[in-house]
């Protein structure tokens, strides 16, 4: 298993981590993701550890805390310093007005809850699951710095931030000498490459590592979908559990990508899912990709996305197939790439 440094931190993480949103299956949304219980979850965790994947990602809101509880039970008896645990807060957890957001009150409450459910004394990577536009950024960052000073949190990260959200946060942390976000958990896949427009250049400039969620676009790049393949009725998309809206995926772009994936699959003997994950690993700032699985067989397949690399020509072919028009101001900036160089991708050939 390859390990990469996480942003500007001293922490090294495996290039794959295991996402546990499929644990629990509480509520209609997460039930569509999966309903893995402790016994099967333990087998999956062991499969990951045997493959060198020792980073496990969860969140307080996944199945209303049940995912954290199951993950905590599966890690019982294992050496705590041999595994890395990532969890999140910010989204609504309860009914009262203060049971959401990144306020000091909410975060301190959620940290204690997560520690108890995970059965651990500390969290390795603590994410703000989304940006809170109501709470002063200083309040959030001071609280997170205090949590690091207390030893309850090792590193902090953002998730689903806009460029200005992240840059403002980094600037305020630097101003006050507080710990900074070292990673940004983001959606990035062949189907939706908007991450490259601003967040990737920001990550390069500020040394913020990317942790990728939904690299297969909620299973759409798994090989089960395509130009002449009906939507599987047992999948997350059909069951309403996709975190990636259908509206952001133009049909013709989707088919162009799946056709290219099938072509490269025939060349390499790898599955479309493995190719999609491997493509991401060739991109700047990507420190880690979260893989999920509803079954042990899916997990085994996804774990085989590493240990080999697509050729430069295959990466370029996928870049071309997945290219879509940018929005302003990015299309304007790309008219002069000598002034506004993009990260090293196919786009640089248009300079």
Secondary structure by P-SEA (a helix, b strand, c coil): cccccccccccccccbbbbccccccccaaaaaaccccaaaaaaaaaaaaaacccbbbbccccccaaaaaaaaaaacccccccbbbbbccccccccccccccccaaaaaaaaaaaaaaaccccccbbbcccccccccaaaaaaaaaaaaaaccccccccccccaaaaaaaaaaaaaaccccccccccccccccccccccaaaaaaaabbbbbcccccccccccccccccccccccccccccccccccccccaaaaaaaaaaaaaaaaaccccaaaaaaaaaaacccccbbbbbbccaaaaaaaaacccccccaaaaaaaaaaabbbbcaaaaaaaccccccccccccccccc
